[in-house]
Amino acid sequence: MTSALGGGSNDSFYKNNESNTRDVALQKLTRNLGIITALVLIAMNIVVPLIINVSK
């Protein structure tokens, strides 16, 4: 009520920290995609030579 009369702000906790929340989500996404990429590359380095040797 006082914010309505005094012109104060009623921003919620999430609204105040929205950019921080988005940054954390992007950091987690980047980390997870990096881990997945590394695992796929390691798996390909193991599997592809085995496939090439079997086909010879």
PyMOL CGO cylinders between C-alpha atoms (Angstrom):
from pymol import cmd
from pymol.cgo import CYLINDER

trace = [
    CYLINDER, 0.00, 0.00, 0.00, 2.75, 2.46, 0.86, 0.3, 1, 1, 1, 1, 1, 1,
    CYLINDER, 2.75, 2.46, 0.86, 4.44, 1.87, -2.46, 0.3, 1, 1, 1, 1, 1, 1,
    CYLINDER, 4.44, 1.87, -2.46, 1.25, 2.82, -4.27, 0.3, 1, 1, 1, 1, 1, 1,
    CYLINDER, 1.25, 2.82, -4.27, 1.02, 6.07, -2.32, 0.3, 1, 1, 1, 1, 1, 1,
    CYLINDER, 1.02, 6.07, -2.32, 4.71, 6.87, -2.18, 0.3, 1, 1, 1, 1, 1, 1,
    CYLINDER, 4.71, 6.87, -2.18, 5.68, 5.77, -5.67, 0.3, 1, 1, 1, 1, 1, 1,
    CYLINDER, 5.68, 5.77, -5.67, 7.94, 2.98, -4.47, 0.3, 1, 1, 1, 1, 1, 1,
    CYLINDER, 7.94, 2.98, -4.47, 8.76, -0.17, -6.36, 0.3, 1, 1, 1, 1, 1, 1,
    CYLINDER, 8.76, -0.17, -6.36, 7.23, -3.62, -5.83, 0.3, 1, 1, 1, 1, 1, 1,
    CYLINDER, 7.23, -3.62, -5.83, 9.77, -5.64, -7.81, 0.3, 1, 1, 1, 1, 1, 1,
    CYLINDER, 9.77, -5.64, -7.81, 9.96, -9.27, -6.84, 0.3, 1, 1, 1, 1, 1, 1,
    CYLINDER, 9.96, -9.27, -6.84, 13.16, -11.10, -5.94, 0.3, 1, 1, 1, 1, 1, 1,
    CYLINDER, 13.16, -11.10, -5.94, 13.15, -12.86, -9.34, 0.3, 1, 1, 1, 1, 1, 1,
    CYLINDER, 13.15, -12.86, -9.34, 12.68, -9.59, -11.21, 0.3, 1, 1, 1, 1, 1, 1,
    CYLINDER, 12.68, -9.59, -11.21, 15.62, -8.02, -9.33, 0.3, 1, 1, 1, 1, 1, 1,
    CYLINDER, 15.62, -8.02, -9.33, 17.88, -10.99, -10.10, 0.3, 1, 1, 1, 1, 1, 1,
    CYLINDER, 17.88, -10.99, -10.10, 16.57, -11.89, -13.54, 0.3, 1, 1, 1, 1, 1, 1,
    CYLINDER, 16.57, -11.89, -13.54, 19.85, -11.15, -15.35, 0.3, 1, 1, 1, 1, 1, 1,
    CYLINDER, 19.85, -11.15, -15.35, 21.83, -13.16, -12.76, 0.3, 1, 1, 1, 1, 1, 1,
    CYLINDER, 21.83, -13.16, -12.76, 19.45, -16.11, -13.16, 0.3, 1, 1, 1, 1, 1, 1,
    CYLINDER, 19.45, -16.11, -13.16, 19.78, -15.98, -16.95, 0.3, 1, 1, 1, 1, 1, 1,
    CYLINDER, 19.78, -15.98, -16.95, 23.58, -15.81, -16.71, 0.3, 1, 1, 1, 1, 1, 1,
    CYLINDER, 23.58, -15.81, -16.71, 23.70, -18.86, -14.44, 0.3, 1, 1, 1, 1, 1, 1,
    CYLINDER, 23.70, -18.86, -14.44, 21.44, -20.80, -16.80, 0.3, 1, 1, 1, 1, 1, 1,
    CYLINDER, 21.44, -20.80, -16.80, 23.64, -19.91, -19.77, 0.3, 1, 1, 1, 1, 1, 1,
    CYLINDER, 23.64, -19.91, -19.77, 26.77, -20.93, -17.83, 0.3, 1, 1, 1, 1, 1, 1,
    CYLINDER, 26.77, -20.93, -17.83, 25.25, -24.33, -17.04, 0.3, 1, 1, 1, 1, 1, 1,
    CYLINDER, 25.25, -24.33, -17.04, 24.14, -24.79, -20.64, 0.3, 1, 1, 1, 1, 1, 1,
    CYLINDER, 24.14, -24.79, -20.64, 27.59, -23.91, -21.96, 0.3, 1, 1, 1, 1, 1, 1,
    CYLINDER, 27.59, -23.91, -21.96, 29.31, -26.26, -19.51, 0.3, 1, 1, 1, 1, 1, 1,
    CYLINDER, 29.31, -26.26, -19.51, 26.96, -29.14, -20.31, 0.3, 1, 1, 1, 1, 1, 1,
    CYLINDER, 26.96, -29.14, -20.31, 27.28, -28.69, -24.07, 0.3, 1, 1, 1, 1, 1, 1,
    CYLINDER, 27.28, -28.69, -24.07, 31.08, -28.62, -23.72, 0.3, 1, 1, 1, 1, 1, 1,
    CYLINDER, 31.08, -28.62, -23.72, 31.05, -31.87, -21.75, 0.3, 1, 1, 1, 1, 1, 1,
    CYLINDER, 31.05, -31.87, -21.75, 28.73, -33.54, -24.27, 0.3, 1, 1, 1, 1, 1, 1,
    CYLINDER, 28.73, -33.54, -24.27, 30.91, -32.38, -27.17, 0.3, 1, 1, 1, 1, 1, 1,
    CYLINDER, 30.91, -32.38, -27.17, 34.06, -33.73, -25.50, 0.3, 1, 1, 1, 1, 1, 1,
    CYLINDER, 34.06, -33.73, -25.50, 32.40, -37.09, -24.81, 0.3, 1, 1, 1, 1, 1, 1,
    CYLINDER, 32.40, -37.09, -24.81, 31.15, -37.42, -28.39, 0.3, 1, 1, 1, 1, 1, 1,
    CYLINDER, 31.15, -37.42, -28.39, 34.59, -36.60, -29.79, 0.3, 1, 1, 1, 1, 1, 1,
    CYLINDER, 34.59, -36.60, -29.79, 36.28, -39.15, -27.51, 0.3, 1, 1, 1, 1, 1, 1,
    CYLINDER, 36.28, -39.15, -27.51, 33.71, -41.79, -28.47, 0.3, 1, 1, 1, 1, 1, 1,
    CYLINDER, 33.71, -41.79, -28.47, 34.20, -41.06, -32.17, 0.3, 1, 1, 1, 1, 1, 1,
    CYLINDER, 34.20, -41.06, -32.17, 37.98, -41.36, -31.81, 0.3, 1, 1, 1, 1, 1, 1,
    CYLINDER, 37.98, -41.36, -31.81, 37.51, -44.81, -30.31, 0.3, 1, 1, 1, 1, 1, 1,
    CYLINDER, 37.51, -44.81, -30.31, 34.69, -46.15, -32.51, 0.3, 1, 1, 1, 1, 1, 1,
    CYLINDER, 34.69, -46.15, -32.51, 35.61, -44.85, -35.99, 0.3, 1, 1, 1, 1, 1, 1,
    CYLINDER, 35.61, -44.85, -35.99, 39.05, -46.55, -36.17, 0.3, 1, 1, 1, 1, 1, 1,
    CYLINDER, 39.05, -46.55, -36.17, 37.44, -49.82, -35.10, 0.3, 1, 1, 1, 1, 1, 1,
    CYLINDER, 37.44, -49.82, -35.10, 34.89, -49.54, -37.90, 0.3, 1, 1, 1, 1, 1, 1,
    CYLINDER, 34.89, -49.54, -37.90, 37.59, -48.73, -40.47, 0.3, 1, 1, 1, 1, 1, 1,
    CYLINDER, 37.59, -48.73, -40.47, 39.72, -51.74, -39.40, 0.3, 1, 1, 1, 1, 1, 1,
    CYLINDER, 39.72, -51.74, -39.40, 36.74, -54.13, -39.56, 0.3, 1, 1, 1, 1, 1, 1,
    CYLINDER, 36.74, -54.13, -39.56, 35.82, -53.07, -43.10, 0.3, 1, 1, 1, 1, 1, 1,
    CYLINDER, 35.82, -53.07, -43.10, 39.34, -53.75, -44.46, 0.3, 1, 1, 1, 1, 1, 1,
]
cmd.load_cgo(trace, "trace")
